[in-house]
Amino acid sequence: MSIVNLAAYKFVSIASTADWRAPLRERCEALGLRGTILLAPEGINLFLAGPAEATDAFLAYLRGDALFEGKFADLEVKVSHSDKQPFRRMLVKLKNEIITMHSPSIRPEAGRAPAVDARTLKRWLDDGVDDAGRPVVMLDTRNAFEVDVGTFDRALDYRIGKFSEFPQVVADNRADFEGKTVVSFCTGGIRCEKAAIHMENVGIDHVYQLEGGILKYFEEVGGAHYTGDCFVFDYRTALTPTLEPAATVQCFACRAVVDVAAQQTSEYKAGEYCPACYSAQREAIDTRNARSSRSGAIRAAGETAHS
């Protein structure tokens, strides 16, 4: 697999994101990279893909160019590989937040919640308790459709529709965390970083974030205590615990994730519908076909009348 896929983020104050937008886009395009970079006053979030020499050159630029004032010198990156480019174009977007929570008081740059690394977490899950003997509960901070692709065994899943719902979810389910060590997790670490800080801010004890998220956990310890794959926001749809593209796909029509078994049914047609949207999509397709048939019949009748 010749394409390197980079995922990275860092919470750091950026005075003028607009000044960095064009240089970043131009450098990526010059290197032949594709993907998305999000810039916000609170930091950077990026997903990029290209040949190894291009991704290496970009990281050297981001970490070392004077334009960035050394803010990304210690940027940590999660790496996976694919046999084709997972992005269609190169985008650099300016946002209010690099991950939307609508909680201005959450400022990871000012101080993170404690983090637990993958190997320590695996040991805790092996034992069922942390080093202090408290039971460990995993808290999935991702959207429900991502959780459905795979998650940690017995993880708390509150069917979140978007991350900005997280503070209310915590308030509604606070009793679930009492007397336990809570480990918040997400795909690459960015959501669980804000989530853990919020939980600390509202007075919940013994909260950790999973360092580097699911992807770093896969990289370091594989799929222990995890069932399924990890959803990612590119054409690969999901990665296995070996960080290879999974066999799942995403429906072109409704964006639902379609597993291998569902792809074999009559209710799945690539690029048109899947079991989740089959009825609505088939009705729309049949309506379009009926209209096309009627239009064809009217044209044919007109041609006959004039012949």
C-alpha positions in Angstrom: 0.0 0.0 0.0 1.8 3.0 -1.3 -0.4 5.9 0.0 0.4 7.3 3.5 -2.6 8.6 5.5 -1.9 11.2 8.1 -4.2 12.1 11.0 -3.1 14.8 13.5 -4.4 17.6 15.6 -3.1 20.0 18.1 -4.8 22.5 20.4 -2.8 25.7 20.2 -3.7 29.4 19.9 -3.6 30.7 16.3 -3.8 34.5 16.1 -4.8 34.7 12.4 -5.9 31.5 10.7 -6.5 33.4 7.5 -2.8 34.1 7.2 -2.0 30.4 7.2 -4.7 29.2 4.8 -3.1 29.9 1.4 0.4 28.8 2.3 -0.8 25.5 3.6 -3.0 24.8 0.6 -0.3 25.8 -1.8 2.3 23.6 -0.1 -0.1 20.6 -0.1 -1.0 21.1 -3.7 2.7 21.4 -4.7 3.4 18.1 -3.0 0.4 16.4 -4.6 -1.4 15.8 -1.3 -5.1 15.6 -0.8 -7.3 15.8 2.2 -8.6 18.4 4.7 -7.0 20.8 7.1 -9.1 22.6 9.6 -7.8 25.8 11.2 -9.4 27.5 14.1 -8.3 29.9 16.8 -8.0 26.9 19.1 -5.7 24.9 16.8 -5.3 22.6 13.8 -6.9 19.3 12.7 -5.7 17.5 9.6 -6.3 14.5 7.5 -3.9 14.2 4.5 -2.8 11.5 2.1 -0.2 11.0 -0.5 3.2 9.3 -1.2 5.6 8.9 1.7 8.0 11.5 0.4 5.2 14.0 0.1 3.8 13.4 3.6 7.3 13.5 5.1 8.0 16.8 3.3 4.8 18.3 4.5 5.4 17.3 8.1 8.9 18.8 8.0 7.4 22.1 6.6 4.6 22.2 9.2 7.0 21.4 12.1 9.9 23.6 11.0 8.8 26.6 8.9 9.1 30.0 10.6 5.5 30.9 9.5 4.1 28.6 12.2 6.3 30.0 15.0 7.3 26.5 16.2 3.7 25.8 17.3 3.7 22.4 15.6 7.3 21.3 16.3 6.0 18.5 18.6 3.0 17.6 16.5 2.1 13.9 16.9 0.8 12.0 13.9 -1.2 8.8 13.5 -0.2 6.9 10.3 -2.0 4.3 8.2 -1.6 3.1 4.6 -3.9 2.4 1.7 -3.5 1.3 -1.9 -5.2 4.3 -3.4 -5.8 8.0 -2.6 -8.7 8.2 -0.1 -9.5 11.9 -0.8 -10.8 13.6 -3.9 -9.4 17.1 -3.4 -7.4 19.3 -1.1 -9.2 21.6 1.3 -8.1 24.1 3.9 -11.0 25.4 5.9 -11.3 28.1 8.5 -13.6 27.2 11.5 -14.6 28.5 14.9 -13.5 25.2 16.5 -11.5 22.3 15.1 -14.1 20.0 16.8 -17.4 21.6 17.5 -18.7 21.5 21.1 -20.1 25.0 21.6 -18.3 25.2 25.0 -15.9 28.2 25.0 -14.7 27.4 28.5 -13.1 24.2 27.2 -9.6 25.2 26.3 -7.3 22.1 25.9 -4.3 24.3 25.3 -4.6 25.7 28.9 -4.4 22.2 30.4 -5.4 18.7 29.4 -7.2 16.1 31.4 -5.1 13.1 32.4 -4.4 10.7 29.5 -3.9 6.9 29.5 -1.8 5.3 26.9 -2.9 2.2 24.9 -0.8 -0.4 26.7 -1.8 0.8 30.1 -5.5 0.8 29.1 -5.2 -2.7 27.7 -3.8 -3.8 31.1 -6.6 -2.1 32.9 -9.2 -3.8 30.6 -7.4 -7.2 31.1 -7.8 -6.8 34.9 -11.1 -5.0 34.9 -9.8 -2.4 37.2 -7.3 0.5 37.1 -4.1 0.7 39.2 -6.1 2.0 42.2 -8.5 -0.9 42.0 -11.4 1.1 40.6 -13.6 -0.5 37.9 -12.9 1.0 34.5 -15.7 2.2 32.2 -15.1 3.1 28.5 -17.1 6.1 27.3 -17.6 6.4 23.5 -17.8 10.1 22.5 -18.4 9.5 18.8 -21.6 9.7 16.8 -24.0 6.8 16.9 -23.3 5.7 13.3 -19.6 5.5 14.0 -20.1 3.4 17.1 -22.2 1.0 15.1 -19.1 0.1 13.0 -17.1 -0.9 16.1 -16.3 0.1 19.7 -14.7 -1.2 22.9 -16.4 -4.1 24.6 -19.2 -2.9 27.0 -18.5 0.8 26.2 -21.1 3.3 27.2 -22.8 4.5 24.1 -25.4 7.2 24.5 -26.4 7.4 20.8 -24.9 10.8 20.3 -26.1 12.5 17.0 -23.4 15.2 17.1 -20.6 16.1 19.5 -22.2 19.3 20.7 -24.8 17.0 22.5 -22.1 15.6 24.8 -22.4 18.0 27.7 -26.1 17.2 28.1 -25.5 13.5 27.7 -23.0 13.7 30.7 -25.5 15.6 32.8 -28.3 13.1 32.0 -26.2 10.1 32.8 -23.9 11.2 35.6 -24.7 8.3 37.9 -23.1 5.9 35.4 -19.7 7.3 36.3 -19.8 7.4 40.1 -17.1 5.4 41.8 -15.5 4.4 38.5 -12.5 5.4 36.4 -13.9 6.8 33.1 -11.9 6.6 29.9 -13.3 8.8 27.1 -12.3 7.7 23.6 -12.9 8.6 20.0 -11.2 8.0 16.6 -8.0 10.0 16.9 -8.2 11.7 20.3 -9.6 15.1 19.5 -13.2 14.6 20.7 -12.2 12.7 23.8 -9.7 15.4 24.8 -12.5 18.0 25.0 -14.9 15.4 26.5 -12.5 14.6 29.4 -11.9 18.2 30.2 -15.6 18.9 30.3 -16.2 16.0 32.7 -13.4 17.3 35.0 -14.9 20.8 34.8 -18.3 19.5 36.0 -16.8 17.7 38.9 -16.6 14.1 37.8 -13.6 12.3 39.4 -11.1 9.9 37.9 -11.5 10.8 34.2 -8.9 10.0 31.5 -8.8 10.4 27.8 -7.4 7.6 25.6 -4.1 9.0 24.2 -4.3 9.1 20.4 -7.8 7.6 20.3 -8.8 4.2 18.8 -6.3 4.5 15.9 -3.3 4.8 18.2 -4.7 2.0 20.3 -4.9 -0.2 17.2 -1.3 0.8 16.2 0.1 -0.1 19.6 -1.9 -3.1 20.9 -4.2 -4.2 18.1 -7.9 -5.0 18.7 -7.8 -6.4 22.2 -11.1 -5.6 24.0 -12.5 -4.0 20.8 -15.2 -5.5 18.6 -15.5 -4.4 14.9 -13.7 -1.8 13.0 -13.1 2.0 13.4 -15.0 4.4 11.2 -12.9 7.0 9.4 -14.1 9.9 7.3 -12.7 9.0 3.9 -13.3 6.5 1.1 -12.0 3.6 3.2 -15.1 4.0 5.5 -13.4 2.0 8.3 -10.1 0.5 9.4 -9.6 -2.9 10.9 -7.5 -3.3 14.1 -4.5 -4.0 11.8 -5.1 -0.5 10.3 -6.1 -1.9 6.9 -9.2 -0.8 5.0 -12.2 -2.8 6.1 -14.7 -4.4 3.8 -17.5 -2.1 4.9 -18.7 0.7 2.6 -20.7 3.9 3.0 -24.0 4.3 1.2 -23.8 7.0 -1.5 -27.4 8.0 -1.0 -27.9 8.1 2.8 -24.3 7.8 4.1 -25.2 4.8 6.3 -22.4 2.3 6.9 -23.1 -1.0 5.0 -21.4 -4.2 6.2 -20.4 -7.1 4.0 -23.6 -9.1 4.7 -25.8 -6.1 3.8 -23.9 -5.6 0.5 -25.0 -9.0 -0.6 -28.7 -8.3 -0.3 -31.1 -7.2 -3.0 -31.6 -4.0 -1.1 -28.1 -2.8 -1.8 -26.9 -1.3 -5.1 -23.6 0.6 -5.1 -24.1 4.3 -5.7 -28.0 4.1 -5.4 -29.3 2.6 -2.1 -28.8 0.4 0.8 -31.0 -1.5 3.3 -31.3 1.7 5.4 -32.7 3.8 2.6 -33.9 1.2 0.1 -37.7 1.9 0.3 -37.3 5.7 -0.1 -34.7 5.5 -2.8 -36.5 2.8 -4.8 -39.6 4.9 -4.7 -37.7 8.0 -5.9 -36.0 5.9 -8.6 -39.3 4.4 -9.7 -40.9 7.9 -9.8 -38.0 9.2 -12.0 -38.3 6.2 -14.3 -42.1 6.6 -14.6 -41.6 10.3 -15.5 -39.0 9.4 -18.0 -41.3 6.8 -19.6 -44.2 9.2 -19.8 -42.0 11.9 -21.4 -40.7 9.3 -23.9 -44.2 8.2 -24.7 -45.4 11.9 -25.2 -42.4 12.6 -27.5 -43.1 9.4 -29.5 -46.7 10.4 -29.8 -45.8 13.8 -31.0 -43.4 12.5 -33.6 -46.1 10.0 -34.9 -48.6 12.8 -35.1 -46.3 14.9 -37.3 -45.2 12.1 -39.6 
